[in-house]
């Protein structure tokens, strides 16, 4: 029905043919402009986001390289098809050449060109894969353990001793309950907030050692451009290096179907400057020492001999 309606409109007398061509040209220009804006601003949901890490930027560059190669191939192939259909159609008096059965030169050309294109795409892709898997020379290592349904972060190297769980925040947990009476739209970052986020420094290569205590989970933060499975009895490695100046809070989720309540296992990463991260580590270690010393104080007081007037502090004597 729509085809007949369009045909009737196009066949109206007095409609200039140049107007139709102008409309097509405007549509093509608009599509090109949209494509260019998508590559310049990846926050519009059309193109692949660039991310904030070294690896995400490399993946984005590889994506754009392959994209423009595909665009070039499409222009050549479809351009040739359009020219052949318009210029060499039967109504223009074209006569098919039935004598051309085999051409060695043509076969060599259309074999070499695809090989060259594949090499141009394969070399940077292989280099990117090798870079992704190279976890050497990391400045900070963190062991990440997945549980149903929370994450445990155990710091190593200079931050050794810091160990905590990251669970869905109480506000989201209350709102998700059946008949809670809470409108999820009123909860900030609903189902994407936690009580204790992972804290890492920017400009530093951070290695994550991922495993699981029960089922298969997957640690995924889209802005980091990386996702890796956490498998019971096995340790996977990945690394992230957030670019300086990209400090902030980044959110993700477990990307594996890990069972009931799978949708309530968010990941939140707080990226700080190296100076702020160092201060955070010092504060965490100080709080840890204070917590370890607190239970020992009552025991020491109970085992100490009773004080006499001679052993009391000077202020007590007064």
C-alpha positions as CSV (number, residue, x, y, z in Angstrom):
1,X,0.0,0.0,0.0
2,X,2.8,2.4,0.8
3,X,4.6,1.5,-2.4
4,X,1.5,2.4,-4.5
5,X,1.1,5.6,-2.6
6,X,4.7,6.6,-3.2
7,X,4.4,5.7,-6.8
8,X,1.3,7.9,-7.2
9,X,3.1,10.8,-5.6
10,X,6.1,10.5,-7.9
11,X,4.0,10.2,-11.0
12,X,2.1,13.4,-10.4
13,X,2.3,15.7,-13.4
14,X,4.3,18.9,-12.9
15,X,6.6,17.5,-10.3
16,X,10.1,18.4,-11.4
17,X,12.6,15.5,-11.6
18,X,15.4,17.8,-10.3
19,X,13.5,18.2,-7.0
20,X,13.6,14.5,-6.4
21,X,17.3,14.4,-7.1
22,X,17.9,17.3,-4.8
23,X,15.9,15.5,-2.0
24,X,18.1,12.4,-2.4
25,X,21.3,14.6,-2.3
26,X,20.1,16.3,0.9
27,X,19.4,12.9,2.5
28,X,22.9,11.7,1.5
29,X,24.6,14.8,2.9
30,X,22.6,14.5,6.1
31,X,23.7,10.9,6.5
32,X,27.3,11.8,6.0
33,X,27.0,14.7,8.5
34,X,25.5,12.3,11.0
35,X,28.3,9.8,10.5
36,X,30.9,12.5,11.0
37,X,29.2,13.8,14.1
38,X,29.0,10.3,15.5
39,X,32.8,9.8,15.1
40,X,33.5,13.2,16.7
41,X,31.1,12.7,19.7
42,X,30.6,9.1,20.8
43,X,28.3,10.0,23.7
44,X,25.2,10.0,21.4
45,X,24.9,6.2,21.4
46,X,25.5,5.8,17.7
47,X,29.2,5.0,17.5
48,X,31.4,2.9,19.8
49,X,32.4,5.0,22.9
50,X,36.0,5.9,23.2
51,X,36.3,5.2,26.9
52,X,38.8,6.6,29.4
53,X,41.6,4.0,29.4
54,X,44.6,3.3,27.2
55,X,43.1,0.0,25.9
56,X,39.7,1.5,25.2
57,X,41.3,4.2,23.1
58,X,43.3,1.6,21.1
59,X,40.2,-0.5,20.6
60,X,38.3,2.6,19.4
61,X,41.1,3.5,16.9
62,X,41.0,-0.1,15.6
63,X,37.2,0.1,15.2
64,X,37.4,3.3,13.2
65,X,40.1,2.0,11.0
66,X,38.0,-1.1,10.1
67,X,34.9,1.1,9.8
68,X,36.4,3.4,7.2
69,X,37.9,0.5,5.3
70,X,34.4,-1.0,5.1
71,X,33.0,2.3,4.0
72,X,35.6,2.5,1.2
73,X,34.8,-1.0,0.0
74,X,31.1,-0.2,0.1
75,X,31.6,2.9,-2.0
76,X,33.7,1.1,-4.6
77,X,31.4,-2.0,-4.9
78,X,28.1,-0.2,-4.8
79,X,29.4,2.6,-7.0
80,X,30.5,0.1,-9.6
81,X,27.1,-1.6,-9.4
82,X,25.2,1.6,-9.8
83,X,27.3,2.8,-12.7
84,X,26.9,-0.6,-14.5
85,X,23.2,-0.6,-14.0
86,X,22.7,3.0,-15.1
87,X,25.2,3.3,-18.0
88,X,25.2,-0.2,-19.4
89,X,21.5,-1.2,-19.2
90,X,19.6,-2.7,-22.1
91,X,17.4,0.3,-22.7
92,X,20.6,2.3,-23.5
93,X,21.5,-0.2,-26.2
94,X,24.2,-2.1,-24.2
95,X,25.1,-5.5,-25.6
96,X,26.6,-8.1,-23.2
97,X,30.1,-9.3,-24.0
98,X,29.8,-13.1,-24.2
99,X,33.4,-13.6,-25.3
100,X,35.0,-12.7,-21.9
101,X,35.1,-16.0,-20.1
102,X,38.4,-15.9,-18.2
103,X,40.9,-13.2,-17.4
104,X,44.0,-14.0,-15.4
105,X,44.8,-10.3,-14.8
106,X,41.4,-9.7,-13.3
107,X,41.6,-12.7,-11.0
108,X,45.1,-11.7,-9.8
109,X,43.9,-8.2,-9.0
110,X,40.8,-9.2,-7.1
111,X,42.9,-11.7,-5.1
112,X,45.7,-9.4,-4.2
113,X,43.5,-6.4,-3.1
114,X,41.5,-8.4,-0.5
115,X,44.8,-9.9,0.8
116,X,46.3,-6.4,1.3
117,X,43.1,-5.2,3.0
118,X,43.1,-8.2,5.4
119,X,46.8,-7.5,6.2
120,X,46.1,-3.8,6.9
121,X,43.3,-4.8,9.3
122,X,45.1,-7.9,10.8
123,X,48.3,-6.2,11.9
124,X,46.9,-3.5,14.2
125,X,44.3,-6.1,15.5
126,X,47.1,-8.5,16.4
127,X,49.1,-5.8,18.1
128,X,46.0,-4.7,20.1
129,X,45.4,-8.3,21.3
130,X,49.0,-8.6,22.4
131,X,48.8,-5.3,24.3
132,X,45.5,-6.4,26.0
133,X,47.1,-9.6,27.2
134,X,50.4,-8.0,28.4
135,X,49.9,-7.5,32.2
136,X,53.6,-7.1,32.9
137,X,55.1,-4.1,34.6
138,X,51.9,-3.2,36.5
139,X,52.1,-0.7,39.4
140,X,49.2,-2.0,41.4
141,X,47.6,-5.5,41.6
142,X,44.1,-6.2,43.0
143,X,42.5,-9.6,43.5
144,X,38.9,-9.5,42.5
145,X,36.6,-12.3,43.7
146,X,33.0,-12.7,42.6
147,X,30.3,-13.9,45.0
148,X,26.6,-14.3,44.6
149,X,26.0,-11.3,44.5
150,X,28.9,-9.0,45.5
151,X,32.6,-8.4,44.8
152,X,35.6,-8.7,47.1
153,X,38.7,-6.5,46.4
154,X,42.0,-7.5,48.0
155,X,44.8,-5.0,47.3
156,X,48.4,-6.0,46.8
157,X,51.8,-4.2,46.4
158,X,51.9,-0.8,48.1
159,X,48.2,-1.1,49.2
160,X,48.6,-4.6,50.6
161,X,46.3,-5.3,53.6
162,X,43.2,-3.4,52.2
163,X,40.5,-5.9,51.8
164,X,36.7,-5.3,51.6
165,X,33.4,-6.4,50.0
166,X,31.4,-4.3,47.5
167,X,27.7,-4.8,47.7
168,X,24.6,-3.2,46.2
169,X,23.8,0.0,48.1
170,X,21.0,-0.1,50.7
171,X,18.9,2.5,48.9
172,X,18.8,0.3,45.7
173,X,18.3,-2.8,47.7
174,X,15.3,-1.4,49.5
175,X,13.8,0.0,46.4
176,X,14.1,-3.3,44.5
177,X,12.1,-5.3,47.1
178,X,8.6,-6.3,46.1
179,X,5.9,-3.9,47.5
180,X,8.6,-1.6,48.8
181,X,6.5,1.4,47.8
182,X,9.7,3.2,46.7
183,X,9.8,4.6,43.2
184,X,13.1,3.4,41.6
185,X,13.3,6.6,39.6
186,X,13.8,8.5,42.8
187,X,16.8,6.4,43.8
188,X,20.1,7.9,42.5
189,X,21.9,5.4,40.2
190,X,19.3,2.7,40.8
191,X,21.0,-0.8,40.8
192,X,24.3,0.8,39.8
193,X,25.5,2.0,43.2
194,X,27.4,0.1,45.9
195,X,28.4,0.7,49.5
196,X,32.2,0.4,48.9
197,X,33.5,1.1,45.4
198,X,36.8,-0.1,44.0
199,X,39.3,2.8,44.3
200,X,42.2,3.0,41.8
201,X,44.6,5.7,40.7
202,X,44.7,7.3,37.3
203,X,47.8,7.2,35.1
204,X,48.8,3.9,36.7
205,X,48.7,0.4,35.2
206,X,46.4,-1.6,37.4
207,X,46.3,-5.4,37.1
208,X,43.2,-7.2,38.1
209,X,43.3,-10.9,39.1
210,X,39.8,-12.3,38.7
211,X,38.4,-15.4,40.2
212,X,35.1,-16.6,41.7
213,X,34.0,-18.4,44.8
214,X,30.8,-20.0,43.5
215,X,29.7,-19.6,39.8
216,X,31.0,-17.8,36.7
217,X,30.8,-14.0,37.0
218,X,32.1,-11.3,34.6
219,X,33.7,-8.0,35.6
220,X,32.7,-5.3,33.1
221,X,32.9,-1.5,33.2
222,X,32.0,-0.2,29.7
223,X,34.1,3.0,30.0
224,X,37.2,0.9,30.5
225,X,36.7,-1.0,27.3
226,X,37.5,-4.4,29.0
227,X,35.5,-7.4,30.2
228,X,36.9,-10.5,31.7
229,X,35.2,-13.6,33.3
230,X,35.7,-14.6,36.9
231,X,35.7,-18.4,37.0
232,X,35.8,-20.7,40.1
233,X,39.2,-22.3,40.5
234,X,40.8,-20.3,37.8
235,X,42.5,-16.8,37.7
236,X,42.0,-14.5,34.8
237,X,44.1,-11.4,34.3
238,X,43.3,-8.0,32.8
239,X,44.7,-4.5,33.2
240,X,43.4,-1.0,33.0
241,X,45.1,2.3,32.9
242,X,42.8,5.3,33.2
243,X,44.2,8.4,31.4
244,X,45.2,11.3,33.6
245,X,42.5,13.9,33.8
246,X,39.7,11.3,33.6
247,X,39.3,10.9,37.3
248,X,35.7,10.2,38.5
249,X,33.2,7.5,39.2
250,X,32.6,4.8,36.6
251,X,29.9,2.1,36.7
252,X,29.4,-1.3,35.3
253,X,27.7,-4.7,36.1
254,X,28.4,-8.4,36.2
255,X,28.0,-9.4,32.6
256,X,27.4,-13.1,33.2
257,X,24.1,-14.8,34.0
258,X,25.3,-15.8,37.5
259,X,21.9,-16.9,38.8
260,X,19.0,-15.4,40.8
261,X,19.5,-11.7,41.7
262,X,22.1,-11.5,38.9
263,X,20.9,-8.0,38.1
264,X,21.8,-6.7,41.5
265,X,25.6,-7.1,41.3
266,X,26.9,-3.7,40.1
267,X,30.5,-2.5,39.8
268,X,31.5,1.0,40.8
269,X,35.1,2.3,40.3
270,X,36.3,5.5,41.9
271,X,39.3,6.8,40.0
272,X,41.5,9.2,42.0
273,X,44.6,11.1,41.2
274,X,47.8,9.3,42.4
275,X,48.2,11.8,45.3
276,X,44.5,11.3,46.4
277,X,44.9,7.5,46.0
278,X,48.0,7.5,48.2
279,X,46.2,9.5,50.9
280,X,43.2,7.1,50.6
281,X,45.6,4.1,51.1
282,X,47.1,5.7,54.2
283,X,43.7,6.4,55.7
284,X,42.6,2.8,55.1
285,X,45.7,1.4,56.7
286,X,45.4,3.7,59.6
287,X,41.8,2.7,60.1
288,X,42.8,-1.0,59.8
289,X,45.5,-0.6,62.5
290,X,43.0,1.1,64.8
291,X,40.4,-1.6,64.3
292,X,43.0,-4.3,65.0
293,X,44.2,-2.5,68.1
294,X,40.7,-1.9,69.5
295,X,39.9,-5.5,70.6
296,X,43.3,-6.0,72.2
297,X,42.9,-3.0,74.5
298,X,40.2,-4.6,76.8
299,X,42.2,-7.8,77.0
300,X,45.3,-6.0,78.0
301,X,43.4,-4.0,80.6
302,X,42.0,-7.2,82.1
303,X,45.4,-8.9,82.4
304,X,47.1,-5.8,83.9
305,X,47.7,-5.8,87.7
306,X,45.6,-3.4,89.8
307,X,47.1,0.1,89.9
308,X,48.3,1.6,93.2
309,X,48.7,5.2,94.1
310,X,52.4,4.9,93.1
311,X,51.6,3.6,89.6
312,X,48.8,6.0,88.7
313,X,49.6,9.0,86.4
314,X,50.4,12.2,87.9
315,X,47.0,13.7,87.0
316,X,45.2,10.8,88.6
317,X,47.1,11.3,91.9
318,X,45.9,14.9,92.0
